Amino acid sequence: MSRAHYDVIIVGSGVVGSVAALALAKNTSLKIALLESQSISLSWQPTQYDHRVSAISLASKRLFQQMGVWADMETKRIAPYTHMHVWDASGAGKIDFDCHEVHEEALGYIIEDSVMRVSLLEQIFQTSSIDFISPVKLISLHKKSEKIELETQDGKIFSTTLLIGADGANSWVREQSHISFKNSDYHQAAIVATVQTTLSHQHTAWQRFLATGPLAFLPLSDEKTCSIVWSTSHDEAAALLKLNDKDFCEQLTTAFDKKLGEVIQVSQRYHFPLRMRHAKNYVQERIALIGDAAHTIHPLAGQGVNLGLLDAASLVDVMMTALHKRRDFSSLATLRQYERSRKSDNVMMLASVDLLKQLFAQQNALVKNARTAGLSLIDRCSFVKNRLTQYALGNR
């Protein structure tokens, strides 16, 4: 039986786990293992768009720059958006955000998951202090007095001083650590696809709140191509998925009020159920959860990956401070500093998104009138709007 010991093991090589690994490698002398259950291919498709995209905030961009991967992402494909337009389908309420109002060159960037992952992994493979191990099937977790041991299906034993779970919404690390979590069904599914329209997206992120849920058009590098996220009831999602491409495009054009003209082409459609999850604890002795392993959120605010990246940055910062002070970076006392720094922010974002979802789902006339008045008031109040924009940019 082979054994290997690391200072830090990160389970999950998605964007958040990979950033955590690189941040630790660049700022400490720790020996790191990054474990991935799936076989990984270092390829992205320049001729077609990935259906999985994220709206990356300016704070996340700065983190990518510090990791030395931003320039590589730019050479592949990113799509900055300079404006955001949000409106209520059942009323006159709307709000517009402009990057120039906050003296920035963009409000954010729409980036494909494959572009981020390939750029991060290329950097990881050049980093001597990180061992990337894939595919690996973990079957058990054992807590020892001074380490955590992980056993694999093929009989290997990995031990570590600190285990970081970055393994997504259905986290194996969270389950094996018996960390409970709040689990709330949004009673919606999200349909994602890439579409072409007859009009330019104008480097604008568009979101229309329908009675059944929000519909977002996110601008891609081609001026008439967008990634859509259509959150709706499970029944409507099932019906939309059964439509042929022509009928789906017609339904989408109508639902989006022809804001970008006609939708004339759609890629393969994907869908996934929407649930809110929030771990009761982010940490235990020698264990920390980051990203979707700790929390999942409705996509209407586009903050899922950004919250995870803030988790990674905060955890690394806490560990660096402990190492500088010659303290145990994996102790519960140290890790609780990370939990305190991130949990309040995440709770506020989760609650805000849930409130927005419920508010726009209400079709009562009084609520709709109040919604219209509220959106219009915020749109006219530059101070409030700028504060909201700065919060979304990650400047908090």
N, C-alpha and C positions, 0 to 999 in steps of 0.2 A: 504493500500500500504506500503510494508516494505522498509526501507531505511538503507543503510550502507555507511559509509564514510571511505576512505583509503587515506593515504599520496600519494601512487602511485598505479595506476591500469595499469597492462600490459595486453593487448589483444593479445592472441596468445601464446600457450604453446609449440611451436616448440623449437628446440635447442636454437635458439637465444633468444627468449623470456624467456625461463627457465633459461638460464645463467644470463640474466639481473636480474631476480628475485632473484636468489641465491646470486649474487654479491652484490646487494643492502642489502639483509638480513644479509650477513656476514660482511658488512662494515659500516652499518648505523643502527639506531634504528627505521627506518621508518616502518609503517604498510603497507603491500603490498597485493594486490589481483591479482591473475593470472587467467584470464578468458579464457575459451576454449569453442568453439562452438560445438565441437564433444565430444561424450562419449569416455573416455580414458580407455584403458585396460593396466594394468601393466604386460605385458607379451612380451616375445620375443621367437623366435623359435630356440632352439639350434640345431635342426635337419635339418634346412634349412635356407638358406640365404635370407635376405631381399633384394628386388630388388633396394631399395633406399640406396645408399651408398654415403659417402663424403670422399674426400681426405683432411685429417686434418693436418694442418701445425704445426710446432713445437711451434709457438706462441699460437695457439689454444690449443695444449696439455698443455702448461703451465697454461693457463686459466682454463682448466678442473681440473688440479692439485690443483689450488688455491680454486676451488669450492668443492674440496674433492670428486670428482666423477671419477677421472682417474683410480684409483686402481680398482674400481668396473667395469668399462668398460673393463679393462684388464682381469678380472676374467670371464667376459662373452666372448667377442671375438673381438679382433682387429688384424689388419694385417699391420705390419710395412713394408715399402718399402725402400730399401737402394740405389736403382738405378732408373734412368729414362732414357728411350731411345726414342728419337723422330726422325722420318725420313719422307722424302718426297717421296711419291709414284711415282712422275713423274720425279724424278731426283736422283742424288747421294747424295744429301745433308742430313746430319744427325747430331745429337748432343746428347752427353751422359752426364748425371749428376751422380755423385757418392758422397754419404754422407761423405766418408772419405776425400774428397777434401776440405770439409768445417769443418772437425773435429767434425762431429756429428754421432750419432749411427744410425740415420735414416733420410731420407728426409721428411718423413711424415708417415701418418697412414691411411689406408682405414678402415673406421668404418661404420657399418650399422646404418641407421637412428633409427631403433627400439632399438638398443643397447644404443645409446646416450640418446634417450628420456626416456627410462625406468630408466636408471641410474640417470638421472637428476630429474625425478619425484619422485623416491624413496627418494632422498635427500630432495626435496621440502616438501614432506609429513611429514618429520621429523623436519621441520623448523617452529617454532611456530609463527614467524612474517609474514608468507606467508599463505594466505587463497587461496586454489586452488578451483575454482568453475567451474563445468562442468556437463552437457552441459548447455550453456547459449546462448540464442538468443538475440542479441542486436538489437533494432529497431530505436533508436534515440540518438543523441548526442546534448547536450545543453551547450553552454558556458555561465557561470555566471561570475561575477566580480572576485571572488576568488576561483572558483572551476569549474570543468567539471562534468556535470551530464549525466549518461548513463541510458537509460530506457530499460528494457528487455521485451520480448514478454509476459511473465507472470506477468507483472506489478510491478516488483521490480525496485528500483532506487538505482544505485551505484553512489556515488560522489567521486571525487578525486582532490587532489591538482595538480597532474601531471598525464597525460595519455600518455602511451607509446604504439605505434602501432607496434606490432611484428607479424602482422597477414597476412604475405605473399604477394605474387605478386599482388593479387586482393584485397588489403587492404581495409577493411570497414572503419577503422579509417581515412585513407588517403582520401577516398571518402567523408566521412561525414565532414571532415575538409576542403573540397574543395581545396586540394593541387593538383595543376596540375603536370603533369609529361611528360617527353619525352618518346615516345613509338615508337620503331623502330623494324621492323620485320626482323629477320635474314634469313627469307625464307628457314628455315630448320626445321626438326623435329628430336628429339633424341629418338632412340630406346634403351631401357635399359633391361638387362636380366643378368642372371647368367649362365656361360658356363663352361664346362669341356673340357680340352685339353689333347692331348697325351704327351705333354712335360711340364716340370715344368715352372712356371712363373719366377722363380729365384728371388723372392722378388723384382721384377722390375715393375715399371709402364711403360706401352708401349703405344705409340701414333703414328699412321700413318696418315699423311695428304693425303687424297684422293682428287680427283678433285671435288667431291660433298660435301666434309666436312671431319672432323677428326674422326678417329675410335680409341677408347681407350680401352685397356685391363688393368684393375686394379686388382692387386693381392689380393686374400683373404687368409684366414688362411690355407686352404688346398692348397698344392703346385701346384695342377693341376686344380684349380678352380679360375675363374676371374669374376669380374663384368664388363660388357661391356657398353660403351656409344658410340653409332653409330649415329653421326650427319650427316644427309644427306638431300637431297631435299624431299619435301613432296610427290612427285610422287614415288620416289624410296622407301621411307619409307612405303608408302601404299602397294607397290608391295612386299616388304620384309615381311611385316606383314601377307600377304596372304599365304606365303609359308608354307608348312608343316615343322616340325622340322628338318627332314633329309636334305631337300633342303636348308633350312635356314643355317644350319651348314656348308654345302658345300659352299654357297655363302660367308659366314663369313670367312671361312678358306682361300678362294681365296683373299678376300678383305684385309685380314691381312697378305697376302704373306707367309702363313704357318710359321710365326715366332715362334709360339708355337706348331708346328705340326698340326694335324687335330683337329678341333673342333668336339667333339663326342657327346655332350649333351647340350641342352639348356633348361632353365626354361621357364615359361610363359613370354612372351614378353610384355612390356609396352612401350608406346610412349607419347610424349608431344611436342607441338610446342615450338619453341625457339624464344623469344622476348627479346629485351633490353628495360628495363624501368629505368628511373632515375627521381626521384622527383625533381621538381624545388626548393622546400624548404624541408629541413628535419624537420624543427621546426616551431611552432607557440607558442604564449603565452600558457603555460601549456600543450603543446602537442609536442611529439617527435616521429619520425619514425626511426626504426632500421631494419637492415636485408633486406629481399626481399620487405618489405613495402616501403623501400626507393630506392632500386635498384635491378635489376636482370641482370645477365650477362651470356654470352655463356659458356657452361660447358668445353670448350676446355682447359682452364687454371686451372680448378678445384678449383676456388677461391670463389665460391658463399657463402658457409657457413662461411669460414674464414673471409671474409669481414664483414659479419653480426656480428660475434663474436667480431671483432675489434670495430664495432659500439657500441655494448653493453658495452665493457670495457671502451671505451672513454666516453660514456654518464655517466656511473657510476662514473668515475674519476672526471668528471666536477661537478657532483652533490655532491660528497664527499668534494671537495674543497669549494663549496659554503656553505655547512653545517658547515665546519670547520671555515669559516670566518663569520658565522651567517648571510648569505645572502639567498635570496629566491632561492631555488634550481629549481623552476619551472618557473622563470621569463624568458622572451625572451632574455634578456642580457646574462643570464647564459646558456641557451640552445643554443644560437648562438655560444658559444665557442665549444660546441660539433660539431655543423654543420661545423664550419671552420676546425676543426681538422680532420674530416673524409671526407669531400666532395672532397678535392683536391686529396686525395689518391684514392678514388673511381673513380673519373673522369679519373685519369691516368690509372687505371686498365681497366676501360670500354673502353677507347680509344685504349689501347694497344691490348686488345683482339679483338676488331673490326678490327684493322689494320692487325693483324695476320690472322684472318679469310679471309679478302679480299685478302691479299697477297698470301695465299696458294690456293685461288680459281682461281687465274689467271693462264691460260695455255699458254700465250704468251711465245715463246721461249726465248726472252730476259729476261723476268721476271723469268722464271724457272732457267736460267743460273745464274742470279743474286742471286736467292734464294739459290741455291746450294753453291755458293761461300760464301754467308753470313753465312749460317749455319756452313760450314766448318771452316770459319775464327773464329767464336765465339767458336767453339769446341776446337780450338787450343789455344785460348787466355784465359789462366786460370784466369786472373784478371777480365775480362768482365763476364766470365761464373760464377765465384764465386759471383760476385755482383748480377747477375740474380738469382742465387740459394738463396742467403741470402734474397733477396726481396720476393721470393716465400715462404720461410720458415716463413715469417712474421717478420723478423728482420729489421724493418724499422721504 
